[in-house]
């Protein structure tokens, strides 16, 4: 009946190049910035626990951090 289209061969590359997610302008990006940090395993355990609190209840965690800073570091007004 009709002519069959030839099958494209990609020579083992897994498909045509340029596929995937489209590029997004940096000003349009909603990604959180990466903050690199080094810590010992015991410190990471505390950091992860704190992170869970921040995600679950940010306002309560902020107030708890202010209280902790006052007790441990002696801050009257925590730095921004």
PyMOL commands that place a pseudoatom at each C-alpha (Angstrom):
pseudoatom trace, name=CA, resn=UNK, resi=1, chain=A, elem=C, hetatm=0, pos=[0.000, 0.000, 0.000]
pseudoatom trace, name=CA, resn=UNK, resi=2, chain=A, elem=C, hetatm=0, pos=[1.992, 3.032, 1.195]
pseudoatom trace, name=CA, resn=UNK, resi=3, chain=A, elem=C, hetatm=0, pos=[5.677, 3.415, 1.522]
pseudoatom trace, name=CA, resn=UNK, resi=4, chain=A, elem=C, hetatm=0, pos=[7.148, 2.508, 4.877]
pseudoatom trace, name=CA, resn=UNK, resi=5, chain=A, elem=C, hetatm=0, pos=[9.335, 5.112, 6.560]
pseudoatom trace, name=CA, resn=UNK, resi=6, chain=A, elem=C, hetatm=0, pos=[12.941, 4.058, 7.052]
pseudoatom trace, name=CA, resn=UNK, resi=7, chain=A, elem=C, hetatm=0, pos=[13.966, 3.187, 10.605]
pseudoatom trace, name=CA, resn=UNK, resi=8, chain=A, elem=C, hetatm=0, pos=[16.423, 5.717, 12.051]
pseudoatom trace, name=CA, resn=UNK, resi=9, chain=A, elem=C, hetatm=0, pos=[19.584, 4.272, 13.518]
pseudoatom trace, name=CA, resn=UNK, resi=10, chain=A, elem=C, hetatm=0, pos=[21.257, 6.124, 16.360]
pseudoatom trace, name=CA, resn=UNK, resi=11, chain=A, elem=C, hetatm=0, pos=[24.507, 4.142, 16.371]
pseudoatom trace, name=CA, resn=UNK, resi=12, chain=A, elem=C, hetatm=0, pos=[24.220, 2.992, 19.969]
pseudoatom trace, name=CA, resn=UNK, resi=13, chain=A, elem=C, hetatm=0, pos=[23.705, 6.450, 21.483]
pseudoatom trace, name=CA, resn=UNK, resi=14, chain=A, elem=C, hetatm=0, pos=[20.262, 5.666, 22.871]
pseudoatom trace, name=CA, resn=UNK, resi=15, chain=A, elem=C, hetatm=0, pos=[18.245, 8.085, 20.805]
pseudoatom trace, name=CA, resn=UNK, resi=16, chain=A, elem=C, hetatm=0, pos=[18.478, 11.471, 19.194]
pseudoatom trace, name=CA, resn=UNK, resi=17, chain=A, elem=C, hetatm=0, pos=[20.597, 14.081, 20.975]
pseudoatom trace, name=CA, resn=UNK, resi=18, chain=A, elem=C, hetatm=0, pos=[18.993, 17.123, 22.525]
pseudoatom trace, name=CA, resn=UNK, resi=19, chain=A, elem=C, hetatm=0, pos=[16.085, 15.331, 24.174]
pseudoatom trace, name=CA, resn=UNK, resi=20, chain=A, elem=C, hetatm=0, pos=[15.211, 15.645, 27.836]
pseudoatom trace, name=CA, resn=UNK, resi=21, chain=A, elem=C, hetatm=0, pos=[14.276, 18.575, 29.999]
pseudoatom trace, name=CA, resn=UNK, resi=22, chain=A, elem=C, hetatm=0, pos=[14.147, 22.023, 28.433]
pseudoatom trace, name=CA, resn=UNK, resi=23, chain=A, elem=C, hetatm=0, pos=[16.531, 24.697, 29.680]
pseudoatom trace, name=CA, resn=UNK, resi=24, chain=A, elem=C, hetatm=0, pos=[15.110, 27.173, 32.201]
pseudoatom trace, name=CA, resn=UNK, resi=25, chain=A, elem=C, hetatm=0, pos=[16.365, 30.718, 32.643]
pseudoatom trace, name=CA, resn=UNK, resi=26, chain=A, elem=C, hetatm=0, pos=[18.132, 31.228, 36.000]
pseudoatom trace, name=CA, resn=UNK, resi=27, chain=A, elem=C, hetatm=0, pos=[15.674, 33.956, 37.027]
pseudoatom trace, name=CA, resn=UNK, resi=28, chain=A, elem=C, hetatm=0, pos=[12.761, 31.569, 36.393]
pseudoatom trace, name=CA, resn=UNK, resi=29, chain=A, elem=C, hetatm=0, pos=[14.306, 28.704, 38.339]
pseudoatom trace, name=CA, resn=UNK, resi=30, chain=A, elem=C, hetatm=0, pos=[12.670, 27.805, 41.638]
pseudoatom trace, name=CA, resn=UNK, resi=31, chain=A, elem=C, hetatm=0, pos=[15.448, 25.497, 42.838]
pseudoatom trace, name=CA, resn=UNK, resi=32, chain=A, elem=C, hetatm=0, pos=[16.822, 25.802, 46.326]
pseudoatom trace, name=CA, resn=UNK, resi=33, chain=A, elem=C, hetatm=0, pos=[20.476, 26.810, 46.406]
pseudoatom trace, name=CA, resn=UNK, resi=34, chain=A, elem=C, hetatm=0, pos=[23.036, 24.200, 47.365]
pseudoatom trace, name=CA, resn=UNK, resi=35, chain=A, elem=C, hetatm=0, pos=[24.947, 24.841, 50.560]
pseudoatom trace, name=CA, resn=UNK, resi=36, chain=A, elem=C, hetatm=0, pos=[27.966, 22.616, 50.960]
pseudoatom trace, name=CA, resn=UNK, resi=37, chain=A, elem=C, hetatm=0, pos=[28.918, 21.709, 54.491]
pseudoatom trace, name=CA, resn=UNK, resi=38, chain=A, elem=C, hetatm=0, pos=[31.291, 19.285, 56.160]
pseudoatom trace, name=CA, resn=UNK, resi=39, chain=A, elem=C, hetatm=0, pos=[30.378, 17.499, 59.360]
pseudoatom trace, name=CA, resn=UNK, resi=40, chain=A, elem=C, hetatm=0, pos=[31.311, 14.411, 61.326]
pseudoatom trace, name=CA, resn=UNK, resi=41, chain=A, elem=C, hetatm=0, pos=[28.759, 11.552, 61.387]
pseudoatom trace, name=CA, resn=UNK, resi=42, chain=A, elem=C, hetatm=0, pos=[27.566, 12.542, 64.886]
pseudoatom trace, name=CA, resn=UNK, resi=43, chain=A, elem=C, hetatm=0, pos=[27.055, 16.117, 63.704]
pseudoatom trace, name=CA, resn=UNK, resi=44, chain=A, elem=C, hetatm=0, pos=[25.172, 14.933, 60.604]
pseudoatom trace, name=CA, resn=UNK, resi=45, chain=A, elem=C, hetatm=0, pos=[22.775, 13.038, 62.854]
pseudoatom trace, name=CA, resn=UNK, resi=46, chain=A, elem=C, hetatm=0, pos=[21.930, 16.295, 64.645]
pseudoatom trace, name=CA, resn=UNK, resi=47, chain=A, elem=C, hetatm=0, pos=[21.718, 18.225, 61.373]
pseudoatom trace, name=CA, resn=UNK, resi=48, chain=A, elem=C, hetatm=0, pos=[19.292, 15.690, 59.882]
pseudoatom trace, name=CA, resn=UNK, resi=49, chain=A, elem=C, hetatm=0, pos=[17.107, 15.802, 63.005]
pseudoatom trace, name=CA, resn=UNK, resi=50, chain=A, elem=C, hetatm=0, pos=[17.046, 19.597, 62.830]
pseudoatom trace, name=CA, resn=UNK, resi=51, chain=A, elem=C, hetatm=0, pos=[16.237, 19.460, 59.112]
pseudoatom trace, name=CA, resn=UNK, resi=52, chain=A, elem=C, hetatm=0, pos=[13.197, 17.279, 59.775]
pseudoatom trace, name=CA, resn=UNK, resi=53, chain=A, elem=C, hetatm=0, pos=[11.964, 19.797, 62.345]
pseudoatom trace, name=CA, resn=UNK, resi=54, chain=A, elem=C, hetatm=0, pos=[12.433, 22.694, 59.914]
pseudoatom trace, name=CA, resn=UNK, resi=55, chain=A, elem=C, hetatm=0, pos=[10.438, 20.924, 57.197]
pseudoatom trace, name=CA, resn=UNK, resi=56, chain=A, elem=C, hetatm=0, pos=[7.668, 19.891, 59.585]
pseudoatom trace, name=CA, resn=UNK, resi=57, chain=A, elem=C, hetatm=0, pos=[7.244, 23.117, 61.600]
pseudoatom trace, name=CA, resn=UNK, resi=58, chain=A, elem=C, hetatm=0, pos=[9.441, 26.027, 60.429]
pseudoatom trace, name=CA, resn=UNK, resi=59, chain=A, elem=C, hetatm=0, pos=[8.037, 28.687, 62.782]
pseudoatom trace, name=CA, resn=UNK, resi=60, chain=A, elem=C, hetatm=0, pos=[8.362, 26.524, 65.915]
pseudoatom trace, name=CA, resn=UNK, resi=61, chain=A, elem=C, hetatm=0, pos=[11.852, 25.456, 64.878]
pseudoatom trace, name=CA, resn=UNK, resi=62, chain=A, elem=C, hetatm=0, pos=[12.917, 29.068, 64.361]
pseudoatom trace, name=CA, resn=UNK, resi=63, chain=A, elem=C, hetatm=0, pos=[11.736, 30.022, 67.839]
pseudoatom trace, name=CA, resn=UNK, resi=64, chain=A, elem=C, hetatm=0, pos=[13.461, 26.973, 69.337]
pseudoatom trace, name=CA, resn=UNK, resi=65, chain=A, elem=C, hetatm=0, pos=[16.677, 27.948, 67.536]
pseudoatom trace, name=CA, resn=UNK, resi=66, chain=A, elem=C, hetatm=0, pos=[16.453, 31.504, 68.895]
pseudoatom trace, name=CA, resn=UNK, resi=67, chain=A, elem=C, hetatm=0, pos=[16.085, 30.099, 72.423]
pseudoatom trace, name=CA, resn=UNK, resi=68, chain=A, elem=C, hetatm=0, pos=[18.972, 27.688, 71.862]
pseudoatom trace, name=CA, resn=UNK, resi=69, chain=A, elem=C, hetatm=0, pos=[21.230, 30.446, 70.550]
pseudoatom trace, name=CA, resn=UNK, resi=70, chain=A, elem=C, hetatm=0, pos=[20.444, 32.588, 73.589]
pseudoatom trace, name=CA, resn=UNK, resi=71, chain=A, elem=C, hetatm=0, pos=[21.264, 29.707, 75.945]
pseudoatom trace, name=CA, resn=UNK, resi=72, chain=A, elem=C, hetatm=0, pos=[24.389, 28.430, 74.182]
pseudoatom trace, name=CA, resn=UNK, resi=73, chain=A, elem=C, hetatm=0, pos=[25.887, 31.459, 72.440]
pseudoatom trace, name=CA, resn=UNK, resi=74, chain=A, elem=C, hetatm=0, pos=[24.520, 34.290, 74.570]
pseudoatom trace, name=CA, resn=UNK, resi=75, chain=A, elem=C, hetatm=0, pos=[22.853, 36.157, 71.669]
pseudoatom trace, name=CA, resn=UNK, resi=76, chain=A, elem=C, hetatm=0, pos=[20.269, 38.717, 72.658]
pseudoatom trace, name=CA, resn=UNK, resi=77, chain=A, elem=C, hetatm=0, pos=[19.189, 39.296, 69.052]
pseudoatom trace, name=CA, resn=UNK, resi=78, chain=A, elem=C, hetatm=0, pos=[20.266, 36.475, 66.733]
pseudoatom trace, name=CA, resn=UNK, resi=79, chain=A, elem=C, hetatm=0, pos=[22.027, 37.562, 63.522]
pseudoatom trace, name=CA, resn=UNK, resi=80, chain=A, elem=C, hetatm=0, pos=[20.044, 37.516, 60.280]
for i in range(1, 80): cmd.bond("trace and resi %d" % i, "trace and resi %d" % (i + 1))
show_as sticks, trace
zoom trace
